[in-house]
Amino acid sequence: MSKKHNKKNNNSNANKNNQEPEVIKNIDENEDVITEENASKVEEVVETVPEEPVAEEVKEDKEPTTEEAKKVEKPIKEKNNNGKPKFSEKLSLLFRKKMFVGTIQTWIIGLLLVAIYIVISYGINKLDLPDFDLTANKLYSISDESAEAVKKIDQDITIYYFGFDEKSVVVELLKKYTDINEKIKVTELTPESNLDLATEYNLVGEAASGYQVLIVVSGDHKRLVDSSEFYTYDYTTGQQVDTTEQVMTNTLLRLAEENQPNVYFVTGHEEFSRENGLVYLDTLFEFEVLQAQDLNIATQGIPDDCDVLVFASPRSDLLDNEVQAVTDYINKGGDLYIGFDTLASNVSLANFQKILDMYGAKVVNGYLVEENSDYAVDGYPYIFNPHINYTDAVTKELYTSGKLMWLIYPQAIQYESDEKLKELNVTKTQLLFTSDEAKLITNLTENPAQDMASATQAQYDIAARLTKRLDPNKIEDSSDENLSNLILVGTSTMASDYTVEVINPSAPLVALGGNKDFVLNAFNNLAGNENIISIRKDMGSATYTPTDKQNNIVLTIIFAVPVIIIISGVIIYIYRRKRK
């Protein structure tokens, strides 16, 4: 064995290689189990093999064996199996490793993105793509209703704008009118482009500095529209309301209409007048295709050009000659708007009732209270929101827009029997009405509680359209000459300058919610202005006096919900502590 060992050692040194000793190779090849004899041979070989000087360094640098690698990789695999990194983490790691390795690369990428943005923006501006109105109320679009009305204009109209930037919202909206009707033109007004027109409206020199106005011209007719007219204020909700489209569409229609309907407000019976009680309402006529005028029937009669005759809360009765004049007006197909308010028990309007008898209706002197807390102001059941008819032309838009109306001490309307109405050739349509929990107070004593206890609970009409066919033999004839329409309302206060402390002490009642819309829609409908629109777009938000139900919901959210959340948290905490 010693000779074999020496011989193998000499060969190993001579060739300077790292081949295994032959005896070890033989052991590996021929022996499945190391015996004591083989083990002693191995020991002898190991003792005689010279040590390599770099053995320790090789040992430090050598790669780990398969078993060692498994030991290292095992915890990594367990970590990956237990919780894989999220996609966002992988993406973040990719960016940090691959894209943002160095500061120079980061700056290059940033500058490149800015350059791409500039190029895209420039290209989009050059393409002149159409605008998209994504606002909830379509503040920068022409409504379908407005577009249909403007399409019918067959006269040349030019809209001059002064003080507005060409890219302003107002000018962009005006240009949409030209897309709808080619007879409408929009152009900028400057002293250089039209000195005569600019001088006529004092829009020359420093005096015109800061002005923003529109001048709408159709033939010899002109209309100046100030930018302040494009916004109003809803005193109920505290919202700023954009009326640009309403003002512009109605201005165009007003210029295109040669003969504007006349609305006559009757005086002489202690009514509300345009100078006293209806001042705010009168200002709204400026934006309607209507002409408002005062009329004393006793001295002037009723003119032939009267399209709508208005009685706003009369407190003294008609004279006999006035009754005859109104009767003749009705028999010619005249239309009326009559609103009554609660009177003292000793006041009688017997002659007014003669007019109402022609339509088979009456207004019950007293007032309504709304017992349904969903509609009444908290603590004030005589101030409430009425139900609104969703089919009639006067109220349909009010219903679909979700606007609330505010009534105070309204009265109830009652009708003759269906047989009697048929005999009178009258059809009725309710416009405003209460819930079936309302009560009608007719005993006007000094004891409201007693009056309430004796009241009858039911659903009551507050406003109605009554249409009378004048010639019953002409059933198919629905012309203005054969029909007389009366819009009868159990309150005129809703259209007045009267203020309600619990809703808004500084705002007239007509300006609250949909009150003005109801009144103006009624006037326009009776006058035959089917194309007139009332597009008012909300632009803000605020609060108003809630109803009982709304008040309870708010209180629940403020107090009950936080308490429930806290209690639930405590229960969950205790439950988890017990499980540990």
KAURWO-V80402 format. One record per backbone hydrogen bond with DSSP energy under -0.5 kcal/mol. NH is the residue of the N-H (numbers start at 1). CO is the residue of the C=O. E is the energy in kcal/mol with one decimal. If there is no record, write none. Layout:
nh = (NH | NH)
co = (CO | CO)
e = (E | E)
//
This chain:
nh = (5 | 6 | 7 | 8 | 9 | 10 | 11 | 12 | 13 | 14 | 15 | 16 | 17 | 25 | 26 | 27 | 28 | 29 | 30 | 31 | 31 | 32 | 35 | 39 | 40 | 41 | 42 | 43 | 44 | 45 | 46 | 47 | 48 | 49 | 55 | 58 | 59 | 60 | 61 | 62 | 69 | 70 | 71 | 72 | 73 | 74 | 75 | 76 | 77 | 78 | 79 | 80 | 81 | 82 | 83 | 90 | 91 | 92 | 93 | 94 | 95 | 96 | 97 | 98 | 99 | 99 | 100 | 106 | 107 | 108 | 109 | 110 | 111 | 112 | 113 | 114 | 115 | 116 | 117 | 118 | 119 | 120 | 121 | 122 | 123 | 124 | 125 | 126 | 127 | 128 | 129 | 133 | 134 | 138 | 141 | 143 | 147 | 148 | 149 | 150 | 151 | 152 | 152 | 153 | 157 | 158 | 159 | 160 | 160 | 161 | 162 | 168 | 172 | 173 | 174 | 175 | 176 | 176 | 177 | 177 | 178 | 179 | 180 | 181 | 184 | 185 | 185 | 187 | 189 | 190 | 194 | 198 | 199 | 200 | 201 | 202 | 203 | 207 | 208 | 209 | 211 | 213 | 214 | 215 | 216 | 217 | 217 | 218 | 221 | 223 | 225 | 226 | 227 | 229 | 230 | 231 | 232 | 234 | 235 | 235 | 238 | 239 | 241 | 242 | 243 | 243 | 244 | 246 | 247 | 248 | 249 | 250 | 251 | 252 | 253 | 254 | 255 | 256 | 257 | 258 | 260 | 261 | 262 | 263 | 264 | 264 | 265 | 265 | 266 | 266 | 267 | 272 | 273 | 278 | 282 | 283 | 284 | 284 | 285 | 285 | 286 | 287 | 288 | 290 | 291 | 292 | 293 | 295 | 297 | 299 | 300 | 301 | 303 | 306 | 307 | 307 | 308 | 309 | 310 | 310 | 311 | 312 | 313 | 313 | 315 | 316 | 323 | 324 | 325 | 326 | 327 | 328 | 329 | 330 | 331 | 332 | 332 | 333 | 334 | 335 | 336 | 337 | 338 | 339 | 340 | 347 | 353 | 354 | 355 | 356 | 357 | 358 | 358 | 359 | 360 | 361 | 362 | 364 | 364 | 367 | 368 | 369 | 370 | 371 | 371 | 373 | 375 | 376 | 377 | 377 | 378 | 380 | 383 | 384 | 384 | 385 | 386 | 387 | 389 | 396 | 399 | 400 | 401 | 402 | 402 | 403 | 407 | 407 | 409 | 411 | 412 | 413 | 414 | 416 | 421 | 422 | 423 | 424 | 425 | 426 | 427 | 429 | 431 | 432 | 433 | 434 | 438 | 438 | 439 | 440 | 441 | 441 | 442 | 444 | 445 | 448 | 451 | 452 | 453 | 454 | 455 | 456 | 458 | 461 | 462 | 463 | 464 | 465 | 466 | 466 | 467 | 467 | 468 | 468 | 469 | 469 | 470 | 470 | 472 | 474 | 475 | 477 | 478 | 482 | 483 | 484 | 486 | 487 | 488 | 488 | 489 | 490 | 495 | 496 | 497 | 500 | 500 | 501 | 503 | 504 | 505 | 507 | 509 | 510 | 511 | 512 | 514 | 515 | 516 | 518 | 519 | 520 | 521 | 522 | 523 | 524 | 525 | 526 | 527 | 528 | 528 | 529 | 530 | 532 | 536 | 537 | 538 | 539 | 548 | 548 | 549 | 551 | 552 | 553 | 554 | 555 | 556 | 557 | 558 | 559 | 560 | 560 | 561 | 563 | 564 | 565 | 566 | 567 | 568 | 569 | 570 | 571 | 572 | 573 | 574 | 575 | 576 | 577 | 578 | 579 | 580)
co = (1 | 2 | 3 | 4 | 5 | 6 | 7 | 8 | 9 | 10 | 11 | 12 | 12 | 21 | 22 | 23 | 24 | 25 | 26 | 26 | 27 | 30 | 33 | 35 | 36 | 37 | 38 | 39 | 40 | 41 | 42 | 43 | 44 | 45 | 52 | 54 | 55 | 56 | 57 | 58 | 65 | 66 | 67 | 68 | 69 | 70 | 71 | 72 | 73 | 74 | 75 | 76 | 77 | 78 | 79 | 86 | 87 | 88 | 89 | 90 | 91 | 92 | 93 | 94 | 94 | 95 | 95 | 102 | 103 | 104 | 105 | 106 | 107 | 108 | 109 | 110 | 111 | 112 | 113 | 114 | 115 | 116 | 117 | 118 | 119 | 120 | 121 | 122 | 123 | 124 | 124 | 131 | 132 | 135 | 138 | 141 | 143 | 144 | 145 | 146 | 147 | 148 | 149 | 150 | 183 | 217 | 185 | 158 | 215 | 187 | 213 | 165 | 168 | 169 | 170 | 171 | 172 | 173 | 173 | 174 | 174 | 175 | 176 | 177 | 181 | 157 | 183 | 159 | 161 | 188 | 190 | 194 | 195 | 196 | 197 | 199 | 198 | 204 | 205 | 206 | 208 | 162 | 225 | 160 | 223 | 158 | 215 | 221 | 218 | 216 | 214 | 224 | 212 | 226 | 227 | 228 | 241 | 239 | 233 | 511 | 234 | 234 | 232 | 537 | 230 | 241 | 230 | 535 | 243 | 244 | 245 | 246 | 247 | 248 | 249 | 250 | 251 | 252 | 253 | 256 | 258 | 289 | 305 | 291 | 262 | 308 | 263 | 293 | 264 | 310 | 295 | 312 | 276 | 273 | 278 | 279 | 280 | 281 | 281 | 282 | 283 | 284 | 285 | 288 | 261 | 290 | 263 | 265 | 295 | 296 | 296 | 297 | 301 | 303 | 262 | 305 | 262 | 335 | 264 | 308 | 337 | 310 | 311 | 339 | 269 | 269 | 319 | 320 | 321 | 322 | 323 | 324 | 325 | 326 | 327 | 328 | 329 | 330 | 329 | 307 | 485 | 309 | 487 | 311 | 489 | 344 | 349 | 350 | 351 | 352 | 353 | 354 | 355 | 356 | 357 | 356 | 414 | 362 | 412 | 441 | 410 | 439 | 381 | 369 | 437 | 371 | 372 | 372 | 380 | 383 | 546 | 377 | 380 | 382 | 407 | 375 | 384 | 433 | 431 | 392 | 395 | 396 | 397 | 398 | 399 | 398 | 384 | 405 | 382 | 490 | 364 | 461 | 362 | 360 | 417 | 418 | 419 | 420 | 422 | 421 | 467 | 465 | 463 | 463 | 387 | 460 | 435 | 458 | 369 | 456 | 367 | 439 | 440 | 442 | 443 | 446 | 447 | 448 | 449 | 450 | 452 | 440 | 438 | 413 | 432 | 432 | 488 | 429 | 464 | 486 | 427 | 465 | 466 | 484 | 425 | 467 | 468 | 482 | 470 | 471 | 473 | 474 | 476 | 479 | 479 | 468 | 466 | 336 | 464 | 486 | 338 | 462 | 492 | 493 | 277 | 504 | 507 | 499 | 500 | 500 | 501 | 504 | 498 | 496 | 508 | 509 | 404 | 512 | 510 | 514 | 515 | 516 | 517 | 518 | 519 | 520 | 521 | 522 | 523 | 524 | 525 | 524 | 528 | 529 | 534 | 242 | 536 | 240 | 373 | 376 | 373 | 547 | 548 | 549 | 550 | 551 | 552 | 553 | 554 | 555 | 555 | 556 | 556 | 559 | 560 | 561 | 562 | 563 | 564 | 565 | 566 | 567 | 568 | 569 | 570 | 571 | 572 | 573 | 574 | 575 | 576)
e = (-1.9 | -2.6 | -2.8 | -2.2 | -2.2 | -2.6 | -2.1 | -1.9 | -2.2 | -2.7 | -2.2 | -1.1 | -1.1 | -2.1 | -2.9 | -1.9 | -2.6 | -2.6 | -3.1 | -0.5 | -1.8 | -0.6 | -0.7 | -2.5 | -1.9 | -1.7 | -2.3 | -2.0 | -2.1 | -2.3 | -2.7 | -2.2 | -1.6 | -1.4 | -1.4 | -2.3 | -2.1 | -1.6 | -2.0 | -1.7 | -2.5 | -2.1 | -1.9 | -2.0 | -3.0 | -2.1 | -0.7 | -0.7 | -2.7 | -2.3 | -2.0 | -2.4 | -2.5 | -2.2 | -2.1 | -2.3 | -2.8 | -2.5 | -2.6 | -2.4 | -2.3 | -2.4 | -2.3 | -3.0 | -0.6 | -1.3 | -3.1 | -1.8 | -2.3 | -2.4 | -2.5 | -2.5 | -2.6 | -2.2 | -2.3 | -2.1 | -2.3 | -2.3 | -2.3 | -2.4 | -2.3 | -2.5 | -2.7 | -2.5 | -2.3 | -2.5 | -2.3 | -2.0 | -1.8 | -1.0 | -0.8 | -0.5 | -0.9 | -1.3 | -1.3 | -0.5 | -2.5 | -2.4 | -1.5 | -2.4 | -2.0 | -0.6 | -0.8 | -1.7 | -2.3 | -2.6 | -3.4 | -0.7 | -2.8 | -1.9 | -2.6 | -2.0 | -2.4 | -2.1 | -2.3 | -2.1 | -0.8 | -0.6 | -0.7 | -1.2 | -0.9 | -1.2 | -1.2 | -2.5 | -1.7 | -2.7 | -0.5 | -2.2 | -2.7 | -0.6 | -2.5 | -2.1 | -2.6 | -2.2 | -1.4 | -1.6 | -3.6 | -0.6 | -1.4 | -1.6 | -1.8 | -1.9 | -2.8 | -2.5 | -2.8 | -2.7 | -0.5 | -2.8 | -2.1 | -1.8 | -3.2 | -0.5 | -2.0 | -1.9 | -1.6 | -0.9 | -2.4 | -2.9 | -0.9 | -0.7 | -2.2 | -0.8 | -2.6 | -3.5 | -2.5 | -0.7 | -0.8 | -0.7 | -3.1 | -2.6 | -2.8 | -2.3 | -1.9 | -2.4 | -2.4 | -2.4 | -2.2 | -1.9 | -1.4 | -0.7 | -0.8 | -0.6 | -0.5 | -3.3 | -0.6 | -2.7 | -0.6 | -3.2 | -0.7 | -2.7 | -2.6 | -2.9 | -2.8 | -1.9 | -2.2 | -1.4 | -0.9 | -0.7 | -0.6 | -0.9 | -1.0 | -1.5 | -1.5 | -1.7 | -2.5 | -0.5 | -2.5 | -2.2 | -0.7 | -0.6 | -2.7 | -1.9 | -0.6 | -1.3 | -1.9 | -0.6 | -1.6 | -2.0 | -2.9 | -0.5 | -2.4 | -0.5 | -0.8 | -2.9 | -3.0 | -1.1 | -2.1 | -2.0 | -1.9 | -2.5 | -2.4 | -2.4 | -1.9 | -2.3 | -2.3 | -0.8 | -0.5 | -2.1 | -2.1 | -0.6 | -2.5 | -2.6 | -2.0 | -2.5 | -2.1 | -2.0 | -1.8 | -1.2 | -1.1 | -1.9 | -2.3 | -0.7 | -0.8 | -1.6 | -0.7 | -1.6 | -2.1 | -0.6 | -2.5 | -1.9 | -2.4 | -2.3 | -2.8 | -0.7 | -0.6 | -0.7 | -1.8 | -1.4 | -0.8 | -2.7 | -1.8 | -2.9 | -2.0 | -0.5 | -1.6 | -2.0 | -0.6 | -3.4 | -2.5 | -2.2 | -2.4 | -2.4 | -2.1 | -0.8 | -0.8 | -1.0 | -2.1 | -0.5 | -2.3 | -2.3 | -0.6 | -2.5 | -2.7 | -2.3 | -2.5 | -2.1 | -2.0 | -2.0 | -1.0 | -2.9 | -2.1 | -2.1 | -3.0 | -1.6 | -1.6 | -2.4 | -1.1 | -0.6 | -2.5 | -1.5 | -3.2 | -0.6 | -0.7 | -1.3 | -1.7 | -0.5 | -2.1 | -2.5 | -1.9 | -1.4 | -1.1 | -0.7 | -2.4 | -0.6 | -3.0 | -1.8 | -2.4 | -2.9 | -0.5 | -2.9 | -2.6 | -0.5 | -0.5 | -2.8 | -2.9 | -0.5 | -0.6 | -2.6 | -0.6 | -1.8 | -0.9 | -0.8 | -0.8 | -1.1 | -0.7 | -2.0 | -2.5 | -2.4 | -2.4 | -0.8 | -2.6 | -3.1 | -1.6 | -1.8 | -1.8 | -0.8 | -0.5 | -0.5 | -1.1 | -2.4 | -0.5 | -1.1 | -2.8 | -1.9 | -1.4 | -1.5 | -2.8 | -2.1 | -1.0 | -2.3 | -2.0 | -2.7 | -2.5 | -2.0 | -2.3 | -2.7 | -2.4 | -2.4 | -2.0 | -0.6 | -0.9 | -2.8 | -1.8 | -0.7 | -0.8 | -2.4 | -0.6 | -2.5 | -0.7 | -1.0 | -1.4 | -2.7 | -2.2 | -2.2 | -2.3 | -2.3 | -2.2 | -2.3 | -2.4 | -2.5 | -0.7 | -0.7 | -2.0 | -1.5 | -2.4 | -2.3 | -2.4 | -2.6 | -2.4 | -2.1 | -2.2 | -2.3 | -2.3 | -2.2 | -2.5 | -2.4 | -2.3 | -2.1 | -1.9 | -1.3 | -1.1)
//
